Amino acid sequence: MSQEISGDPPPEPIDQTEAAEAPPTPARGVDWLGEVRGLVFMLLAVLAFHSFVAKPFYIPSISMMPNLLVGDRLVVTKYPFGWNWSSISFHILPRGTWRLFGRTPEYGDIVIVVPPNRREDLIKRVVALPGDRIAVVNGQIVLNGKAVPHELDTPASIPADDDLRCEGGMPCYLAFAPFRVRRPSGREFYEPPTFRETLPNGATYDVIDHLDEPLDHMPEITVPKDHVFLMGDNRDHSADSRAPLWENGLGGPVPLSDIGGRAEFITFSLDGSETWNPLSWLRALRPGRNWRSLRPDMAPARTIQR
């Protein structure tokens, strides 16, 4: 039989010497400049978001009880009142009075503020606006000559979280020891005297007032232009616009250039029993507080003359 022969030429033999002598492709090194550049851009993006859009905030004190508890984690938005020195994260710029797209808060807004003698943010509630006349009589706000409604309400129910520690390592809720109660379930709570306060625009919220303190009595002052008057909801345990700077207060009405943002909602809250182990955070979560709005309830507004 005849054998069929292909018309294609046979392949050329490989020169083994030439293949062996071909230099290997050099390994590509790490582009450290590119890595550093990417990291810098990422940090700048985080800083920009933190400064101009929103940032997290932790509640370390009892001054805003019963609405904010020690251990609450919040989101604070930076843009509602425009931007200024206090908006910039970590306050890395020199303090100034400049404002960009500045707007005035409303009655009842919970805001963060940086006092002139400190660098850390505090959190308080707006109770008087520019041009208002404000006094405090027996713990009740008098705004433009009219008493702000301050009605006895159902006592606040604050979990007795004994693991929480505040300034100096003291139990946070020691001041409320006389109001500690045990429920039939065995759980313990603090139920201090609570009042429902309603501002002229209808913003309404609970405040705690159980002592007769010097801060419960303040003669009338007028809030200057581009300033607001701030108070904590825990009226007997809040160093705010009623207190001088040397008593860790705000020293009177606060310039709008010191207002760094508005508290919007609680993301989650821990009761103080957590440790370094993230798994312990699940046990320490307070039920029912996550995603709670911090905007005040609104009652029908009433007219108030300035």
Secondary structure, DSSP 8 states (H G I E B T S, - for coil): ------SS-------HHHHHHS---------HHHHHHHHHHHHHHHHHHHHHTEEEEE--SSTTTTTS-TTEEEEEESSTT-EEGGGSGGG-S-----EES-----TT-EEEE--TT-SS-EEEEEEE-TT-EEEEETTEEEETTEE--EEEES---EE--TT-B-GGG-BTTGGGGGGEEE-TTS-EEE---EEEEE-TTSEEEEEE--S--GGG-EEEEE--TTEEEEE-SBGGG--STTS-GGGTS--SSEEGGGEEEEEEEEEEEB-S---SSTHHHHHHB-TT-TT-B-S-EE--------
